[in-house]
């Protein structure tokens, strides 16, 4: 079995190739003209894109998906033993078995995974492939509990705008390169570095960014100390670490090489003042170690995105970019898919889709929604539709979730999206809805997505800003909800 990833021509087979992290890796390998195949439970625009680029895609995860990659001994030499001809397999019988790539989401009982083990395939975690690619470039890896996708996409967009032609592997789809990966020919690779399963410790980039550090994955970490240990190991493996000291954990326990903060009193290396948060974006004056660099104008909303922009500015300056180039490059950035993504405006109702699934993310995202709602007069009603993600996360943060909806006028909750976790039987979306109702005057619970769609048809009004929140499958109902409002709009015209 291989001890390291082989990029010299040996095939790769991804179990779960349609996942946002897995598909980005497959895209990069396809560009290298390596044989790539993979399976997923259902087809999607992501699997279709990979197939169009030459990947062999299987729908469904079955042991037979590996058959096309087995080396068959049919061309082996035969030798006569008595009156019976025997077939002698070539010495390279296992040499062309694929390198099988899995994520933490793949259950050890998965039949395709079991077949790969039985065949003797080299098996790698998704993070092993990313770690190997990081070593081949002057890499920039963005870590943190929140803000990874936006920050890594923003840095990529900045380098792209500065003609540095980066290779990009991120956890969200970006309009500028129509996907979650981009092939560049420059020396830089920008990657999103996930801490959820502890694999962050494998990465050793040139620059590492840590946006913040909180407990977000109680299915993997028992407490914040374990999270901090992972980030500390990552920081120690980076040549340079950039971190937000607005997060006390980063400031006190990780102590990055270069710091940034929204508060000038912190005396961070990069900070801002003269901030104007608006419904169309943010304006701020940027300081670098006590010297004014100039003004930035962002099209993305809220203080969390201003913080993400400061991280990008710190990286740009590390790489020798002039501030004017940085400011000009990041100004048009529209954000990544499912990060405050505008899905449509029908019947004077604005529809937004966001991946927020942690209490801290809900607060900053709904604060941005409140900013956006002030764009019209009278102010739009903010309707927050939230699908809790994982029983473990919901149970751990029940109190924090209940206090996260202050910027919403109406809160509608669905049942919990399990993400493969077993139902413990003592918590549900109704449990959370009851707690939110103690903090909020307008809370509703709909146990299923069909019920949610029917309910929204009754409660949404022209002028609403409707934001769908969560990391599960809630956003699947958005097209139907918008289509219904569009039909009302047409009927009224």
Secondary structure by P-SEA (a helix, b strand, c coil): ccccccccbbbbbbcccccaaaaaaaaaaaaaccbbbbccccccaaaaaaaaacccccccccccccccccccccccbbbbcccbbbbbccccccccccbbbbccccccccaaaaaaaaaccccccaaaaaaaaaaaccbbbbbcccaaaaaaaaaaaaaaaaccbbbbbcccccccccccbbbbcccbbbbbbbccccccccccccbbbbcccccccccccccaaaaaaaaaaaaaaccbbbbbcccccccccccccbbbccccccccccccccccccccbbbbbbbccccccbbbbbccccaaaaaaaaaaaaaaaaacccaaaaaaaaccccccccccccccccccbbbbbbccccaaaaaaaaaaaaaaaaccccbbbbbbbbbbccaaaaaacaaaaaaccccccbbbbcccccccccccccccaaaaaaaaaaaccbbbbbccaaaaaaaaacccccccbbbbbcccccccaaaaaaaaaaaaaaaac
